[in-house]
Amino acid sequence: MSPLMMKLFENSREAIFFFDRTGRALAMNPAAEEIVSEDVMMKLYQGSENALCGTCRGYTSDTEQRTCLDCYMKMPDSEGHTSFQVYLETRNKGVVPYAGSFHVVDPEDGTRVFMLRDLTPQLRVQERLYQNKMMRHVIEAQENERKRLSRELHDSVAQELMSAVIDLRVLKYMTDDETVLKKVKQTEASMTRLLDDIRNLSVELRPAALDDFGLEAAFRSHFKRVEESYGLVVEFSSGLARKRYPSDIETVIYRICQEAVLNALKYAQVDTVSVHLFERGGMIRLEVEDEGEGFEAGSDPIGTGLGLYGMRERAELAGGTLSVRSEPGIGTKVLVQIPMPEFQEKE
């Protein structure tokens, strides 16, 4: 073996095993020795039958995730075994998936090589990619369902209730019976309150202003409702360079702000919250700040914490970041940064 090949053999991060025609190990590099136990290693060098079975947990075929049928050790010349995924019980890492290849390198004396590359990092990336895709689909489905329910409430239920309220108002002029008039007025008041609740629910599910006019209009409408319903004053300022952005980005920013303001309303014990929306450095930035109760850094805020988790997850799925700074007695600041579409394409 040439010096260069020897260095490759010794220093490669891929595990390399050489076997003779009978299956006895001829050599293995340091990466291979880190995988198999001393007992299995000894059996391999002794040429014990099925010695590698002591560490192998099966390979992936076209029918099963892990199988021992048509073992690659017994069929090195088969086209189906030139490259495959195999699971090995390692010394310190448990069962690890590897990309394996097993083939004859010297047909005259039957020398075969078995090479392994750890697939754990690639599989983790694929798993995260799959999770992110599924989460995007779930959030998209949720928003679409919210939009459908919102329109159904506004266009169907609210309209029917309005018709009923109008009928009651007409009915008041059709009788002089004080008892009936009193009951009609009570029913009209109840139905009017119910109509307002349905309209508010429709807007909370999916504000039409967000789809029709964009973030600024949706925020101003939302903050007005918050002030009317709860007395919380939201000091809103905006410095966006354009009126509209992609729908998914607008939805992410709106939902995060909605949750951040709700958290301030629930836990901060304040009368005023400031919200600032602007662009800087290729980012759309949202700042939600209060001077309320706050909480210790590194500890879980009051409540379940699921709201904060959902906010961060939404920001990350949009390619952005979310940070929360808080101190007891001083207040809390939520900062969201989402890359603008042209910067996402460049990345």
Sequence and secondary structure as in RCSB ss.txt:
>XXXX:A:sequence
MSPLMMKLFENSREAIFFFDRTGRALAMNPAAEEIVSEDVMMKLYQGSENALCGTCRGYTSDTEQRTCLDCYMKM
PDSEGHTSFQVYLETRNKGVVPYAGSFHVVDPEDGTRVFMLRDLTPQLRVQERLYQNKMMRHVIEAQENERKRLS
RELHDSVAQELMSAVIDLRVLKYMTDDETVLKKVKQTEASMTRLLDDIRNLSVELRPAALDDFGLEAAFRSHFKR
VEESYGLVVEFSSGLARKRYPSDIETVIYRICQEAVLNALKYAQVDTVSVHLFERGGMIRLEVEDEGEGFEAGSD
PIGTGLGLYGMRERAELAGGTLSVRSEPGIGTKVLVQIPMPEFQEKE
>XXXX:A:secstr
  HHHHHHHHH SSEEEEE TTS EEEE HHHHTTS HHHHHHHHHT TTGGGGTEEEE  SS SSB TT TTT 
TT GGGSSEEEEEE SSS EEEEEEEEEEEETTTTEEEEEEEE HHHHHHHHHHHHHHHHHHHHHHHHHHHHHHH
HHIIIIIHHHHHHHHHHHHHHGGG   HHHHHHHHHHHHHHHHHHHHHHHHHHHH  HHHHHT HHHHHHHHHHH
HHHHH  EEEEEEE SSS   HHHHHHHHHHHHHHHHHIIIII  SEEEEEEEEETTEEEEEEEE S    TTS 
 SS SHHHHHHHHHHHHTT EEEEEEETTTEEEEEEEEE HHHHHH 
